[in-house]
């Protein structure tokens, strides 16, 4: 009983401190240092022990002052992760919309979210623990630094000597919730391409829930794990790989670049 009383007092103190403490985390849109354009690439999703579980396809088109990105992962078990987001890049990156669909046995629950930054409306459609479909539509006060789907793009434009860059994201938990992402460079790490040695900058992306829930999250085991992203710097920065959860409460998976594999054929005469 004494230990339980102490725990309750601790929780109460944390809640009070969260309510009294001002929000000192400031965030602003990331400045455009490298403009985005036409892109087509292939990705592979793996477990941390190297097993391939999904193949990814990424397309990017710049049209009429807007950039449209479409990322889709097809899992070996039939699951699908499908995300399309639209943004502008006039001085700073500004997310306009984001649409995400995840379904299949690879995910904890079927989920579809739609975000319209121009109207501040966010809709989440999901299946609860009882198998009933739920639809939640909310109007959130969406800041101009939303980063849904855009983390690799933003990392290509963040200065490597920046201490910490903070942006916002709407997380589906499964209800929509606005959180902060604190991005911190963690030094350079070596890799090689065809025998040539290179170095990539590793960034740590930490979810800042904020408020009383943020203080309680580590205590009750609800703090999301960090995501690590490796970026090749220089005049033309590029995403190399990432390790982190693909969805709320999901396992740590690795996303890497994939190369085409050609079928073997007899030599041409």
Backbone bond lengths (Angstrom), bond angles and torsions (degrees), N, CA, C in turn:
res aa  C-N    CA-C-N  psi(-1)  N-CA   C-N-CA  omega(-1)  CA-C   N-CA-C  phi
1 X - - - 1.457 - - 1.523 111.22 -
2 X 1.351 115.91 -38.97 1.463 119.76 179.99 1.517 110.75 -64.25
3 X 1.360 116.10 -44.74 1.462 119.88 179.93 1.527 110.65 -63.61
4 X 1.331 116.31 -38.92 1.463 120.04 179.62 1.523 110.21 -64.96
5 X 1.331 116.91 -41.17 1.461 120.66 178.72 1.519 110.84 -63.45
6 X 1.341 116.16 -40.43 1.465 119.58 178.24 1.524 110.91 -62.49
7 X 1.347 116.69 -41.28 1.462 120.41 179.56 1.516 111.15 -63.39
8 X 1.347 116.05 -40.80 1.454 119.40 179.87 1.520 110.97 -66.14
9 X 1.329 117.20 -38.46 1.467 120.41 177.55 1.529 110.48 -64.63
10 X 1.344 117.09 -41.24 1.460 121.18 179.07 1.520 111.17 -61.38
11 X 1.333 116.57 -45.56 1.454 120.83 178.90 1.518 110.49 -61.15
12 X 1.333 116.89 -43.28 1.465 120.45 -179.73 1.526 111.13 -62.35
13 X 1.346 116.61 -41.82 1.461 119.93 178.52 1.515 112.23 -63.82
14 X 1.329 116.36 -39.91 1.456 119.96 179.33 1.518 111.12 -65.33
15 X 1.320 116.55 -41.51 1.459 120.11 179.21 1.522 110.38 -63.44
16 X 1.335 116.63 -44.35 1.463 120.11 -179.40 1.515 111.47 -63.87
17 X 1.343 116.33 -42.14 1.458 119.03 179.86 1.509 111.49 -65.10
18 X 1.340 117.98 -34.80 1.461 121.44 178.59 1.518 110.64 -67.49
19 X 1.329 116.43 -37.81 1.457 119.81 -179.56 1.522 111.61 -71.60
20 X 1.327 117.03 -32.41 1.452 120.75 -177.23 1.521 112.79 -86.85
21 X 1.354 116.80 -23.86 1.461 120.11 -175.43 1.514 110.36 -80.77
22 X 1.341 119.48 128.56 1.456 120.65 177.34 1.509 111.08 -70.62
23 X 1.310 116.12 156.66 1.458 121.47 178.62 1.523 109.02 -79.50
24 X 1.339 115.99 106.88 1.454 120.03 -173.50 1.521 111.96 -96.77
25 X 1.319 117.77 -2.29 1.464 120.70 -179.89 1.524 109.11 -84.00
26 X 1.315 116.43 115.42 1.448 121.66 179.86 1.522 109.54 -102.86
27 X 1.305 116.45 139.14 1.457 120.75 -179.38 1.511 108.97 -133.41
28 X 1.319 115.54 149.68 1.454 120.47 177.51 1.521 108.32 -151.18
29 X 1.344 117.57 158.46 1.467 119.89 -178.90 1.524 111.75 -58.63
30 X 1.332 115.71 148.31 1.461 121.61 178.62 1.533 109.20 -80.05
31 X 1.327 116.07 132.42 1.459 121.03 -179.95 1.527 110.65 -70.18
32 X 1.334 116.12 145.04 1.461 121.88 179.83 1.528 109.49 -81.38
33 X 1.314 116.67 114.80 1.458 122.56 174.04 1.519 111.11 -106.43
34 X 1.340 116.84 -26.13 1.460 122.86 179.18 1.524 107.77 -136.83
35 X 1.326 117.19 114.63 1.460 120.65 -176.92 1.526 110.49 -74.05
36 X 1.335 115.32 146.30 1.452 122.26 179.17 1.521 110.20 -91.97
37 X 1.348 116.24 150.92 1.454 121.49 179.93 1.513 111.74 -148.47
38 X 1.323 115.50 -141.13 1.464 121.33 -178.57 1.525 110.22 -73.97
39 X 1.340 116.30 126.04 1.463 121.77 -178.11 1.520 109.56 -144.47
40 X 1.324 116.00 142.23 1.457 122.24 171.70 1.524 107.29 -142.45
41 X 1.305 116.82 126.25 1.452 119.89 -178.06 1.510 111.92 -148.67
42 X 1.319 115.32 165.43 1.457 122.24 -178.83 1.526 109.14 -122.97
43 X 1.320 115.93 140.71 1.451 122.43 -176.95 1.523 110.12 -128.86
44 X 1.314 115.02 162.54 1.458 120.81 174.18 1.522 107.63 -133.29
45 X 1.329 116.42 138.99 1.456 122.49 178.58 1.520 108.07 -107.27
46 X 1.329 116.33 126.55 1.456 121.23 -176.09 1.527 110.55 -129.48
47 X 1.327 115.07 158.77 1.453 120.37 165.97 1.522 107.72 -76.51
48 X 1.329 117.01 168.12 1.457 119.74 -178.08 1.527 113.06 -67.49
49 X 1.341 117.89 -17.95 1.467 119.37 175.97 1.525 112.43 -90.62
50 X 1.351 116.65 8.23 1.457 120.46 171.57 1.502 116.75 97.13
51 X 1.323 119.18 -0.59 1.462 121.01 -179.64 1.528 110.55 -76.22
52 X 1.326 116.34 128.40 1.459 121.25 178.53 1.526 109.84 -77.51
53 X 1.351 116.89 128.11 1.463 120.66 -178.72 1.526 112.16 -119.98
54 X 1.344 118.43 -14.37 1.466 119.67 -179.42 1.517 110.16 -159.76
55 X 1.337 115.61 150.71 1.465 122.92 174.94 1.526 108.75 -108.20
56 X 1.331 115.89 137.28 1.455 120.51 -176.15 1.515 113.10 -117.00
57 X 1.327 115.15 151.64 1.461 122.75 179.01 1.522 107.71 -134.58
58 X 1.330 116.44 125.34 1.458 121.83 -178.16 1.522 109.94 -120.85
59 X 1.331 116.34 129.40 1.464 121.46 174.68 1.519 108.33 -128.43
60 X 1.332 114.85 145.75 1.465 121.06 177.76 1.527 108.81 -140.04
61 X 1.340 115.03 131.04 1.459 121.49 -178.41 1.523 108.55 -132.12
62 X 1.325 117.39 131.63 1.460 122.97 174.24 1.527 108.05 -100.20
63 X 1.342 115.83 122.43 1.455 119.76 -174.91 1.529 109.89 -147.59
64 X 1.329 116.69 123.62 1.461 121.15 174.50 1.509 114.92 59.06
65 X 1.321 117.70 38.53 1.458 121.00 179.90 1.516 113.80 82.05
66 X 1.339 117.32 -0.02 1.449 121.39 178.48 1.523 110.27 -118.94
67 X 1.318 115.29 151.00 1.459 121.31 176.61 1.529 107.72 -115.51
68 X 1.339 116.00 129.12 1.456 122.29 -177.47 1.522 108.68 -114.49
69 X 1.319 116.71 121.02 1.458 122.38 178.47 1.521 109.86 -113.23
70 X 1.334 115.54 137.35 1.460 121.11 177.31 1.519 108.96 -131.92
71 X 1.325 115.79 120.13 1.460 122.45 178.68 1.517 108.93 -121.14
72 X 1.327 116.48 129.52 1.457 120.27 178.33 1.525 109.54 -137.36
73 X 1.337 115.59 134.64 1.455 122.88 174.45 1.523 108.18 -114.61
74 X 1.327 116.22 127.29 1.457 122.71 173.85 1.528 107.96 -104.63
75 X 1.332 116.32 115.67 1.460 121.60 -177.24 1.528 110.75 -84.67
76 X 1.306 114.67 154.61 1.463 120.02 178.77 1.523 111.94 -67.00
77 X 1.340 116.95 -23.68 1.462 119.93 179.22 1.530 112.21 -90.41
78 X 1.340 117.36 8.16 1.448 121.59 178.88 1.515 114.78 94.55
79 X 1.330 118.38 -6.58 1.462 121.68 179.01 1.530 110.31 -69.15
80 X 1.334 115.49 158.25 1.458 121.64 -178.80 1.529 109.60 -137.25
81 X 1.313 115.18 134.46 1.469 122.90 170.55 1.513 106.61 -119.70
82 X 1.336 117.72 116.27 1.460 122.21 -171.11 1.526 108.99 -133.34
83 X 1.340 117.09 117.00 1.465 120.71 -177.89 1.528 110.09 -133.17
84 X 1.339 115.42 134.56 1.459 122.60 174.78 1.520 107.99 -129.00
85 X 1.324 116.39 127.16 1.463 119.40 176.97 1.524 109.45 -134.45
86 X 1.328 114.73 152.16 1.466 123.01 -176.23 1.525 107.92 -126.02
87 X 1.335 116.35 137.02 1.466 119.36 -179.95 1.527 110.34 -148.63
88 X 1.321 115.47 165.40 1.463 122.45 173.72 1.522 108.11 -113.11
89 X 1.325 115.91 163.87 1.461 121.37 -178.20 1.528 110.63 -140.77
90 X 1.313 115.33 53.92 1.469 121.61 178.43 1.526 108.92 -96.39
91 X 1.315 116.15 85.97 1.464 120.84 -178.21 1.511 112.35 85.61
92 X 1.327 116.97 -49.28 1.462 122.33 175.06 1.521 108.44 -132.93
93 X 1.338 116.15 160.14 1.466 120.66 177.14 1.526 108.83 -81.09
94 X 1.337 115.54 132.01 1.468 120.85 -178.30 1.531 109.11 -134.39
95 X 1.328 116.33 114.36 1.460 121.37 179.47 1.520 109.73 -73.53
96 X 1.340 116.22 132.65 1.458 121.66 178.11 1.525 111.62 -101.54
97 X 1.328 116.64 -42.59 1.462 119.50 -178.46 1.520 109.86 -156.16
98 X 1.333 114.46 158.76 1.461 121.02 177.95 1.521 107.92 -149.71
99 X 1.323 115.92 131.84 1.468 121.15 178.44 1.521 107.92 -130.79
100 X 1.329 115.86 124.34 1.459 121.63 -175.24 1.516 110.30 -128.88
101 X 1.344 115.07 134.19 1.462 122.04 175.08 1.526 108.07 -128.95
102 X 1.324 116.28 126.79 1.463 120.41 173.30 1.525 108.05 -133.50
103 X 1.325 115.29 128.53 1.457 119.84 -176.86 1.524 109.38 -152.12
104 X 1.322 115.05 154.45 1.460 120.44 178.98 1.511 111.81 114.95
105 X 1.336 116.83 171.46 1.472 121.63 -175.75 1.523 114.48 -66.35
106 X 1.333 118.61 -14.60 1.466 119.97 179.56 1.519 112.49 -72.27
107 X 1.342 116.77 -15.34 1.454 120.93 -176.16 1.521 111.13 -111.85
108 X 1.332 114.48 155.03 1.459 120.51 -178.04 1.522 111.34 -64.50
109 X 1.347 117.08 -35.18 1.464 121.76 178.83 1.524 108.38 -157.06
110 X 1.350 117.75 151.48 1.467 119.66 172.57 1.526 109.42 -63.30
111 X 1.335 115.88 141.03 1.457 119.70 -175.36 1.518 109.96 -151.25
112 X 1.329 115.75 138.38 1.456 122.15 172.94 1.521 107.97 -137.69
113 X 1.333 116.25 125.19 1.453 120.72 179.36 1.522 109.57 -125.60
114 X 1.327 115.07 144.36 1.466 122.05 176.58 1.518 108.07 -130.87
115 X 1.318 115.41 130.94 1.456 121.76 -179.16 1.512 109.16 -125.66
116 X 1.322 117.38 126.04 1.457 123.34 176.66 1.521 107.62 -120.07
117 X 1.330 116.77 101.64 1.455 120.68 -176.36 1.522 112.23 -69.56
118 X 1.327 117.78 -21.73 1.471 120.06 -179.60 1.517 111.95 -73.93
119 X 1.332 117.67 -26.01 1.464 121.86 179.46 1.527 111.98 -112.31
120 X 1.338 117.26 -5.57 1.467 123.38 -178.15 1.525 112.70 64.49
121 X 1.324 116.96 21.58 1.461 120.68 -178.49 1.528 110.24 -99.30
122 X 1.329 115.23 132.62 1.458 122.13 178.83 1.527 107.75 -127.40
123 X 1.326 116.02 129.46 1.464 121.55 179.83 1.522 109.40 -122.61
124 X 1.329 115.55 132.74 1.468 121.56 178.31 1.512 108.49 -124.43
125 X 1.326 116.43 125.56 1.466 122.95 177.19 1.531 107.18 -117.96
126 X 1.324 115.95 121.61 1.462 119.55 -175.79 1.526 110.42 -149.72
127 X 1.319 115.64 170.62 1.459 122.97 176.56 1.519 108.68 -108.61
128 X 1.339 117.31 124.57 1.459 120.22 -177.40 1.523 111.08 -79.06
129 X 1.335 115.59 -176.91 1.467 121.01 -176.46 1.526 112.64 -65.81
130 X 1.320 117.19 -19.84 1.464 121.20 178.56 1.524 112.73 -92.29
131 X 1.343 116.76 4.55 1.452 120.37 179.09 1.512 114.43 82.73
132 X 1.338 117.70 9.71 1.461 121.42 -179.95 1.528 110.37 -94.03
133 X 1.314 115.29 140.15 1.458 119.59 179.13 1.528 110.27 -79.62
134 X 1.328 115.23 132.86 1.452 122.03 179.60 1.527 109.35 -120.82
135 X 1.323 115.90 141.78 1.466 121.84 175.81 1.525 107.91 -126.76
136 X 1.321 116.16 120.59 1.464 121.64 -179.78 1.526 108.00 -120.11
137 X 1.317 116.79 123.54 1.457 122.50 176.94 1.519 108.85 -121.06
138 X 1.326 115.99 124.39 1.458 120.90 -178.22 1.526 109.75 -135.12
139 X 1.325 113.96 155.30 1.466 120.98 170.99 1.521 107.41 -108.22
140 X 1.313 114.99 109.99 1.450 121.26 -179.57 1.529 109.87 -101.73
141 X 1.304 114.87 153.37 1.455 119.42 175.03 1.526 107.84 -80.24
142 X 1.340 115.36 90.27 1.460 121.14 -172.78 1.527 110.45 -84.46
143 X 1.324 117.53 123.75 1.469 121.05 178.61 1.527 111.13 -77.67
144 X 1.327 117.88 164.86 1.474 120.82 -177.89 1.524 114.18 -75.58
145 X 1.340 118.62 -2.98 1.470 120.85 -176.22 1.526 111.86 -104.59
146 X 1.339 118.21 26.18 1.464 120.86 179.61 1.529 110.69 -58.21
147 X 1.335 115.33 139.18 1.468 119.64 -173.63 1.517 112.73 -125.50
148 X 1.323 119.10 18.13 1.472 120.65 -179.22 1.518 111.22 -56.82
149 X 1.341 116.27 121.94 1.451 122.06 179.11 1.514 115.00 78.12
150 X 1.333 118.13 -11.45 1.464 121.29 -168.00 1.523 114.97 -103.73
151 X 1.317 118.75 6.82 1.461 120.22 -173.28 1.534 112.72 -55.52
152 X 1.356 120.87 -50.22 1.467 118.80 179.03 1.526 112.87 -59.17
153 X 1.335 117.39 -37.79 1.465 120.93 179.28 1.522 110.19 -64.94
154 X 1.321 116.95 -44.65 1.459 120.46 -179.79 1.522 111.39 -65.17
155 X 1.339 116.93 -38.11 1.459 120.17 -179.45 1.526 111.39 -65.50
156 X 1.323 117.30 -30.00 1.464 119.95 175.99 1.519 112.15 -66.38
157 X 1.328 116.93 -17.02 1.461 121.17 -174.76 1.521 113.47 -113.67
158 X 1.323 117.89 -6.58 1.463 121.04 177.60 1.529 108.93 -80.34
159 X 1.311 116.38 134.96 1.460 119.87 178.00 1.524 109.70 -65.56
160 X 1.345 117.92 132.72 1.473 120.22 -176.74 1.523 113.87 -64.44
161 X 1.360 117.58 -18.56 1.463 119.56 179.26 1.522 112.27 -94.72
162 X 1.336 117.88 4.87 1.459 120.70 176.36 1.522 109.82 -68.68
163 X 1.318 117.35 134.17 1.458 120.06 -177.15 1.521 111.26 -67.04
164 X 1.325 116.91 -60.55 1.461 121.83 178.08 1.516 109.23 -145.54
165 X 1.314 116.09 132.01 1.459 122.46 175.02 1.515 108.08 -112.74
166 X 1.323 116.56 128.75 1.462 121.31 -177.80 1.511 110.44 -115.48
167 X 1.332 115.82 127.81 1.460 122.46 177.40 1.521 108.32 -129.90
168 X 1.324 116.70 174.26 1.460 121.89 -177.53 1.523 110.91 -110.88
169 X 1.318 116.32 158.39 1.457 121.89 177.57 1.526 109.41 -152.76
170 X 1.335 115.86 141.89 1.452 121.06 172.35 1.517 107.60 -91.33
171 X 1.331 116.34 114.93 1.465 121.81 -178.97 1.520 109.58 -100.36
172 X 1.326 116.29 139.55 1.459 122.07 176.37 1.517 108.21 -96.48
173 X 1.335 117.22 112.12 1.470 120.17 -171.77 1.532 116.95 -119.36
174 X 1.320 125.70 24.46 1.461 127.27 -3.03 1.528 114.58 -82.78
175 X 1.336 117.88 -12.04 1.458 119.04 175.29 1.519 109.48 -69.50
176 X 1.340 118.15 144.86 1.461 120.18 -177.69 1.525 112.18 -64.84
177 X 1.329 115.22 136.79 1.462 121.13 -178.94 1.518 108.79 -145.62
178 X 1.325 116.91 135.44 1.459 122.09 -179.37 1.524 109.29 -88.73
179 X 1.356 116.42 124.63 1.460 122.09 179.02 1.524 108.81 -129.49
180 X 1.329 115.32 170.44 1.451 122.22 175.49 1.522 109.93 -107.27
181 X 1.320 116.08 149.14 1.457 122.63 173.76 1.526 108.29 -117.94
182 X 1.320 116.22 118.91 1.463 121.52 177.10 1.522 108.31 -97.54
183 X 1.341 116.83 117.24 1.465 123.14 -175.74 1.519 109.05 -107.05
184 X 1.336 116.42 121.73 1.461 121.25 -176.40 1.524 110.18 -130.42
185 X 1.341 118.75 129.52 1.466 119.56 174.70 1.523 110.54 -69.60
186 X 1.347 115.88 140.01 1.468 120.89 -177.00 1.523 111.76 -119.35
187 X 1.329 117.24 25.76 1.456 120.81 176.72 1.517 113.39 95.37
188 X 1.318 115.06 177.11 1.460 121.63 -178.76 1.524 110.72 -98.63
189 X 1.336 115.39 148.34 1.453 121.33 178.46 1.532 108.92 -133.71
190 X 1.335 118.11 139.11 1.467 120.93 -175.76 1.520 112.86 -79.50
191 X 1.326 115.36 149.29 1.460 122.51 169.59 1.529 106.60 -151.41
192 X 1.309 117.09 174.24 1.462 120.06 -177.43 1.515 110.25 -135.53
193 X 1.330 115.40 152.17 1.461 123.27 175.59 1.519 107.34 -133.35
194 X 1.345 116.24 112.32 1.457 119.85 179.32 1.510 114.36 56.39
195 X 1.325 117.69 35.16 1.456 121.17 179.79 1.502 113.62 88.90
196 X 1.334 118.20 -6.21 1.457 122.15 178.76 1.523 109.17 -95.03
197 X 1.330 116.34 128.17 1.462 121.35 -177.82 1.520 110.58 -83.00
198 X 1.313 115.78 135.26 1.472 122.53 178.10 1.523 108.54 -133.60
199 X 1.345 115.57 173.70 1.452 122.01 174.86 1.519 109.66 -133.81
200 X 1.324 115.33 139.64 1.460 121.69 178.14 1.524 109.28 -120.75
201 X 1.311 116.08 147.36 1.458 121.33 175.68 1.520 109.16 -89.26
202 X 1.320 115.74 127.08 1.469 120.50 177.34 1.518 109.07 -95.67
203 X 1.335 115.51 128.58 1.459 121.96 177.77 1.529 109.21 -110.98
204 X 1.311 116.20 140.36 1.457 122.50 175.75 1.528 108.42 -105.23
205 X 1.329 116.24 123.30 1.458 122.38 180.00 1.529 107.77 -108.11
206 X 1.327 115.91 114.01 1.457 121.74 -176.33 1.524 109.64 -111.58
207 X 1.318 116.56 133.58 1.461 122.09 178.42 1.525 108.93 -82.65
208 X 1.337 116.04 124.61 1.459 122.29 176.22 1.524 107.33 -108.19
209 X 1.325 117.16 103.17 1.461 121.12 -176.56 1.520 110.67 -70.41
210 X 1.326 117.38 -40.91 1.451 121.02 177.58 1.514 113.25 83.99
211 X 1.350 115.63 158.19 1.452 121.35 176.24 1.513 112.81 67.30
212 X 1.330 115.54 -162.88 1.464 121.29 -179.32 1.517 111.37 -63.51
213 X 1.346 116.60 -37.76 1.465 119.63 -179.64 1.523 110.83 -62.62
214 X 1.342 116.66 -36.40 1.452 119.99 179.33 1.516 113.08 -67.31
215 X 1.333 117.04 -36.69 1.457 120.21 177.56 1.523 112.23 -70.84
216 X 1.323 115.70 -34.66 1.462 119.46 -177.83 1.524 113.12 -82.36
217 X 1.340 117.44 -22.34 1.467 120.84 -174.06 1.527 113.28 -54.43
218 X 1.356 119.99 -48.82 1.472 118.12 179.70 1.524 112.77 -64.71
219 X 1.327 117.56 -30.85 1.457 120.86 -177.17 1.524 110.89 -70.46
220 X 1.324 116.21 -40.74 1.470 120.32 -176.87 1.525 111.84 -96.00
221 X 1.347 117.28 9.70 1.459 120.59 176.34 1.514 114.60 74.65
222 X 1.342 117.57 27.78 1.453 120.93 -178.26 1.527 113.24 -110.76
223 X 1.334 117.78 7.45 1.460 119.96 178.66 1.525 109.88 -74.25
224 X 1.335 118.69 120.96 1.472 120.21 179.51 1.524 110.99 -62.32
225 X 1.319 117.75 143.10 1.469 120.29 178.20 1.522 110.99 -68.53
226 X 1.330 115.75 156.06 1.463 120.76 177.57 1.523 110.26 -69.75
227 X 1.324 115.10 155.19 1.464 122.39 172.94 1.517 108.56 -111.98
228 X 1.331 117.46 132.85 1.457 122.83 176.74 1.519 109.09 -106.20
229 X 1.344 115.45 133.29 1.460 121.15 -178.69 1.528 108.35 -129.81
230 X 1.333 116.27 132.36 1.459 121.97 179.00 1.523 109.80 -105.35
231 X 1.351 115.80 125.72 1.460 122.86 -177.52 1.521 109.58 -122.52
232 X 1.323 116.72 131.42 1.459 121.99 172.45 1.526 107.70 -83.00
233 X 1.314 117.17 120.22 1.458 121.70 -176.49 1.516 112.77 -84.90
234 X 1.330 115.92 -164.09 1.451 121.21 179.79 1.518 112.44 104.85
235 X 1.335 115.55 -163.44 1.459 120.42 -177.30 1.515 112.85 -68.17
236 X 1.325 117.01 -26.38 1.466 121.22 178.72 1.530 108.75 -129.67
237 X 1.329 118.40 80.63 1.467 121.15 -178.20 1.526 111.55 -61.39
238 X 1.325 115.49 151.71 1.462 119.72 -178.24 1.517 110.35 -148.66
239 X 1.333 115.98 144.60 1.461 122.40 173.70 1.527 109.62 -71.85
240 X 1.343 116.27 137.28 1.456 121.22 178.86 1.529 112.00 -112.71
241 X 1.328 116.89 -50.40 1.464 120.17 177.80 1.521 109.24 -166.45
242 X 1.342 115.11 166.96 1.454 121.08 175.50 1.518 108.85 -145.55
243 X 1.320 115.80 155.90 1.462 122.22 176.48 1.521 108.00 -136.19
244 X 1.328 116.13 116.48 1.451 120.37 -178.71 1.519 109.98 176.21
245 X 1.335 117.25 176.58 1.470 120.36 178.71 1.524 110.99 -74.09
246 X 1.330 116.26 140.29 1.460 121.25 177.99 1.522 111.36 -84.93
247 X 1.333 117.25 -19.79 1.456 121.79 179.94 1.519 108.86 -148.85
248 X 1.331 116.81 165.93 1.452 122.36 -177.11 1.531 110.83 -61.06
249 X 1.333 115.77 123.48 1.451 121.16 -179.93 1.514 114.56 80.38
250 X 1.331 117.31 6.07 1.454 121.09 -177.30 1.518 113.24 -84.77
251 X 1.339 117.52 168.31 1.459 122.00 178.83 1.528 111.41 -73.76
252 X 1.321 115.23 168.87 1.468 120.70 176.12 1.521 108.50 -80.81
253 X 1.317 116.30 118.68 1.453 122.91 177.30 1.526 109.79 -119.59
254 X 1.320 115.08 157.08 1.466 121.32 -179.48 1.528 109.65 -109.85
255 X 1.338 116.21 130.40 1.462 122.45 174.41 1.523 107.90 -108.44
256 X 1.330 116.69 126.25 1.464 121.95 -179.18 1.518 109.88 -132.78
257 X 1.331 115.11 161.15 1.456 120.58 173.37 1.521 109.43 -69.90
258 X 1.324 116.19 147.95 1.466 121.72 179.07 1.520 109.64 -123.37
259 X 1.313 116.16 147.39 1.466 122.41 178.28 1.522 109.73 -109.80
260 X 1.341 117.88 149.55 1.468 120.18 177.37 1.526 111.16 -61.93
261 X 1.313 116.46 144.57 1.465 122.86 176.71 1.525 107.47 -117.39
262 X 1.327 116.30 120.55 1.458 121.02 -176.38 1.520 110.82 -95.40
263 X 1.306 117.70 142.46 1.469 120.02 176.69 1.521 110.50 -68.01
264 X 1.319 115.87 146.78 1.450 119.29 178.22 1.519 110.53 -71.93
265 X 1.306 115.61 137.23 1.469 121.18 -179.19 1.516 108.53 -140.37
266 X 1.316 117.71 155.89 1.474 120.17 179.04 1.524 110.70 -64.79
267 X 1.319 117.47 148.96 1.471 120.53 -179.21 1.528 111.16 -60.66
268 X 1.330 115.26 142.43 1.453 120.78 179.10 1.522 110.26 -77.17
269 X 1.347 115.08 143.43 1.457 120.27 178.84 1.540 109.36 -78.24
